[in-house]
Amino acid sequence: MTSPEPQFTPTPWGGETLLRHTDEYVVKILHLNAGCRTSLQYHRVKRETMIPGSGRAILEIHRNGEVEEHVLVGPQEVLPGTVHRLVASNDAEVVEVSSPELGDVVRVADDYGRADSLSAGK
């Protein structure tokens, strides 16, 4: 399976452009509006690498009740089981390269009331 052309999907925090979806990997651009954040989530099997684009985005990693904040200045890997979210200080774009399991999202908390659902969107 290969996605034929970029597809934009609006989200409450901005949106995402799916650039490539194959059986081996997915490439997306996450468009985050200033002051917004994605849901706090984890994946059972999906692996992601976040690569900074424009603007300033912070990757929050939640472990054992502690929150680590990483300003994206280079690629940051997110392994399965890692509870995380992206936060935009200003309008920002982040390139997400991942394994192909788009539906593998477990929302832990969400600013937009989507925390209790399993979903492909973030």
matplotlib code that plots the C-alpha trace (Angstrom):
import matplotlib.pyplot as plt

x = [0.0, 1.4, -0.5, -0.8, -0.7, -0.5, -3.7, -4.4, -6.5, -7.6, -7.3, -8.3, -4.7, -3.9, -3.7, -1.5, -0.4, 0.1, 2.9, 3.7, 2.1, 3.7, 3.7, 7.1, 6.8, 4.7, 5.8, 3.6, 3.9, 2.2, 1.0, 0.6, -1.2, 0.5, -0.4, -2.0, -0.9, -1.6, -3.3, -1.2, -0.8, 1.2, 1.4, 1.5, 3.7, 4.2, 7.6, 8.0, 10.8, 10.0, 12.0, 11.8, 10.5, 9.4, 8.5, 9.2, 7.7, 8.3, 8.1, 6.8, 7.8, 5.8, 7.6, 6.7, 4.8, 7.6, 7.5, 10.6, 10.5, 12.6, 12.7, 12.9, 16.2, 17.1, 15.4, 13.8, 12.7, 9.5, 9.4, 6.2, 4.8, 6.3, 3.6, 4.1, 2.7, 3.8, 3.3, 3.6, 5.1, 4.2, 2.9, 5.1, 5.6, 7.1, 7.9, 6.9, 8.4, 6.9, 6.2, 2.9, 0.4, -1.6, -4.5, -2.2, -3.0, -4.1, -5.1, -4.4, -5.5, -6.8, -7.6, -10.4, -12.4, -11.0, -9.1, -11.3, -11.2, -8.7, -8.0, -5.7, -5.8, -3.8]
y = [0.0, 3.4, 6.7, 8.4, 12.0, 14.1, 14.1, 16.8, 15.9, 18.7, 18.1, 20.2, 21.2, 22.0, 19.1, 16.6, 16.0, 12.3, 12.4, 8.7, 5.5, 2.2, -1.3, -0.4, 3.2, 6.4, 10.0, 12.9, 16.6, 17.6, 21.2, 22.5, 25.8, 28.1, 27.1, 23.8, 20.2, 16.8, 14.2, 12.5, 9.1, 5.9, 3.2, -0.5, -1.4, 1.8, 3.4, 7.1, 9.6, 13.2, 15.6, 19.4, 21.5, 25.1, 26.9, 25.6, 22.3, 20.5, 16.7, 15.8, 12.3, 11.1, 8.4, 7.4, 10.6, 12.8, 14.9, 15.4, 18.2, 18.0, 21.0, 19.4, 20.5, 17.2, 13.8, 12.3, 8.6, 7.6, 3.8, 1.7, 2.2, 5.7, 8.1, 11.4, 14.5, 17.4, 21.0, 24.1, 27.3, 29.0, 27.7, 24.7, 21.8, 18.5, 15.7, 12.3, 9.2, 6.0, 2.4, 1.9, 1.2, 4.4, 3.0, 2.2, 5.2, 5.0, 8.4, 8.9, 12.5, 15.0, 18.7, 18.1, 15.3, 12.4, 10.6, 7.6, 6.5, 4.5, 6.3, 6.8, 10.6, 12.5]
z = [0.0, -0.9, -0.5, -4.0, -3.0, 0.2, 2.3, 4.9, 7.9, 10.3, 14.0, 17.0, 17.5, 13.9, 11.4, 9.7, 6.2, 5.3, 2.7, 2.4, 3.7, 2.8, 4.3, 5.9, 7.0, 7.2, 6.8, 8.1, 8.7, 12.0, 11.9, 15.4, 16.2, 18.8, 22.4, 21.3, 22.1, 20.9, 23.1, 25.8, 24.2, 23.7, 21.1, 21.7, 18.7, 16.6, 16.7, 15.8, 15.1, 15.5, 13.4, 13.9, 11.1, 11.5, 14.7, 18.2, 19.4, 22.7, 23.1, 26.5, 27.8, 30.8, 33.0, 36.5, 37.3, 36.0, 32.8, 30.7, 28.2, 25.1, 22.7, 19.3, 17.8, 16.3, 15.7, 18.8, 18.8, 20.6, 21.4, 21.9, 25.4, 25.9, 27.0, 25.1, 23.5, 21.4, 22.6, 20.3, 21.8, 18.5, 15.1, 14.4, 12.0, 13.0, 10.6, 12.0, 10.5, 11.9, 11.5, 9.5, 12.4, 12.1, 14.3, 17.2, 19.4, 23.0, 24.4, 28.1, 28.3, 25.7, 25.8, 23.3, 25.0, 23.0, 25.8, 26.2, 22.6, 20.6, 17.4, 14.4, 14.8, 17.4]

ax = plt.figure().add_subplot(projection="3d")
ax.plot(x, y, z, "-o")
ax.set_aspect("equal")
plt.show()
